Amino acid sequence: MNFYSSVTYMKDLQDTAARLKICDLRGSSFLITGASGLIGSYIVDVLMTANTLYNADIQVYALGRSRQRLSKRFEGIQTNKLVYIEQDLQTPLTFQCKADYIIHAASNAYPKAFREDPVGTMMSNLLGTYQLLEYARKNSTKRMLFVSTGEVYGQYDGQTEAYSEEYCGYLNILQARSCYPSSKRAAETLCCSYLKQYGVDVVIARPCHTYGPNTTSNDNRANVQFIDNACNGKDIVLKSAGDQMRSYCYITDCTAGILTVLTNGASGEAYNIAYSEAQVSIAQFAGIVAEQTGRKVVFEIPDDEALSERTTISRQVLDSGKLEMLGWQGKFTVERGIAHILKVVKSL
């Protein structure tokens, strides 16, 4: 899907690039893992846009498990500043490039993967992060940013309205569904251990429920399915009461937050990526999609497969105050973010 033919998508990229401290990144090289995924691919697009608009001279090495998927995702970009690297991070690294910055955004981040491949989900987070930290140590990388998740906070205990970065709730480590948050927690600790033992400069970003027009075809998260159904003329299906509260973040705000943490964040610190004006329940998110597309929300009794993929976290609202102290401000309410996705999809 060629997103570059969408006026809305290109305008979002330009606005995101304008929020960056390009002077701090000019002439740098980046290794972006998970480069064909939702967050990774948008970061690549923003850095390429910075080259076009501001002559930033940024070199990007886009790493993914499939060169074919990378080529298809970035079809339309003609530049020698974007190089594809085919690499499974669960296998020994074979690439030879040297990067000033690493953004590790590769991870199975959708419920189907947690159900079908919990071992692969864990090993990608653990072994992949280890190998990249070793790469950073041996190549004197300036800084590595690890893209973690708001799921590291675990169960809501009713004691706080929004999770700050110091919060640490309960996770049932004997459930395979915990493969994702447990391995993300361990990978964060590994990052901080490399900082302490080897001096590897590392920062951590914890995005909340990120959404955008460039989701991958295998992403079966609820908000993705809501939008896909509506765009295909179908009703929006809820398989629960949908009363779980969530922080949502449109991809432009998420990317601006991640790159702000990269340039301004303190070593060894974690930063929530969330916007306080984009906190709604799952049912409210579905309702907004329905309202903007003229569809209706229907309830469907979940089957065993859907139940096995469901998280037990009832509230996942993140406090963005620490990120805002770095100069970041969110811009997209859920209503505005969904409207932008629909404009992009309709234009393709």
Secondary structure, 3 states (H helix, E strand, C coil): CCHHHCHHHHHHHHHHHHCCCHHHHCCCEEEEECCCCHHHHHHHHHHHHHHHHHCCCCEEEEEECCHHHHHHHCCCCCCCCEEEEECCCCCCCCCCCCCCEEEECCCCCCHHHHHHCHHHHHHHHHHHHHHHHHHHHHCCCCEEEEECCHHHHCCCCCCCCCECCCCCCCCCCCCHHHHHHHHHHHHHHHHHHHHHHHCCCEEEEEECEEECCCCCCCCCCHHHHHHHHHHCCCCEEECCCCCCEEEEEEHHHHHHHHHHHHHHCCCCCEEEECCCCCEEEHHHHHHHHHHHHCCCEEECCCCHHHHHHCCCCCEECECCHHHHCCCCCCCCCHHHHHHHHHHHHHHC
